[in-house]
């Protein structure tokens, strides 16, 4: 029996010619990632067990992105601990304020991750790099610590769901709507312990930013990883960027999947996930009148340049509605600079939005946009759990940058096509 | 290896944001994390939990963020075991890696009620609801996992 794309990458990294679903393997890691929240716990474990060296200073990425620029003294101390560790072990890919971006926007952009890689990160959205044709999955801090020491991790070889994409996305529909639609179809545990393998002729019509957004939220369906085939778009993205040589793996024609889900991209509508689970999806036409207090555009899901361009195309010449706070956060410093150069920053500020430094901040209710009791946000982030963006009685509606920008203008969750 | 304690019962999709809200992730102190455990889903948990107690929940327990702070908060609260219909995969790994015992057993997860007294035998995977007298069979840990837990966590097993 053939192997899926994920199984092939895992087999290659375990030095095996073949792996089976459920097999426990030990795989070599190309990159081990941590952030300012998960790295301190990993560093504590690293030191507690007496480790004195890392497996490869060029294969560890430490990104201070969650509670930065430091939101309070405790957060500052956590960043200091990571900074000192990075200095001590001379970590090549250490990103501090001024160079840092949101980790899952930053690592692909800097070429630290690429096709054929096997990556673990102490952040659940590490699955983002599957967009580049890598096996990439979120783990906890202890796995990160072990990975930093040994350059290896154990995995149970996952089964896979095949997601066949056909057609092309219509106007105002993006990668975010694809993944929200899929999560709505299969549920927040629909792919539990499994891979989501995207395929079909529709893939070719999706930009790298759309693919990164889709793979990013594979975890919201419970998936171990989400992966896209490597094509010309991937190779063009990696050219002059990826620090190593891309390795292209393809699923075998006779690979077995536990199920196949087909999505006709041309039939999709802007999609909104209601509180308090990403699976509570409604197409924009069925949303009704939902007043918002805040619109957040950014995060590892939707803080890329195309997302900002989409938001700017809607906000240009318009104003954020009275009573609404519109917070726009670029994914990285490069995206920030590009947005300034392209005039997007000016559009945002003239519209009455905040346009600020990269940070994960509001997505997890950290800082830069925390909600009060009873407040409601539409957000391009990835989770709408109870209390996710602030008070336990606040609400988050997940949507695309187009919907979030249109909603900022009207003050209600709005179909961008309906703006006058 | 055994666990014995009173049950705290929850439903489907208990996410790591309610187990330990992100507003407390500016610390890695186990005691401090434990003092906010389950705060956004059960305000009384911290007040009521006793050493040895057992959490029973339904499907996809621990979904969402990869924060190891979640199983750490539960373990540091004194909880001896979490039984659920299914676990989200990162939480599952994290729990094993830090030595928090977890068992998947759908029947037990559905039937055991809040406040029941429960006994768990990790070697056999037998869960006994002492209050009702009913027993359930969960799959015991495979040797690979037992090795990690017996050595006191992943790092102790590799060093």
Interface residues (C-beta under 8 A of the other chain):
Chain A: X24 X37 X38 X40 X41 X44 X45 X46 X48 X49 X50 X51 X66 X67 X71 X72 X74 X75 X78 X121 X122 X123 X124 X126 X138 X139 X140 X141 X142 X143 X145 X146 X149 X150 X154 X188 X189 X192 X193 X219 X222 X224 X277 X364 X365 X366 X383 X385 X386 X387 X388 X392
Chain B: X13 X15 X17 X18 X21 X22 X23 X25 X26 X27 X28 X40 X41 X59 X60 X63 X64 X65 X66 X67 X68 X69 X71 X72 X86 X88 X89 X90 X93 X94 X97 X98 X144 X153 X154 X155 X156 X158 X159
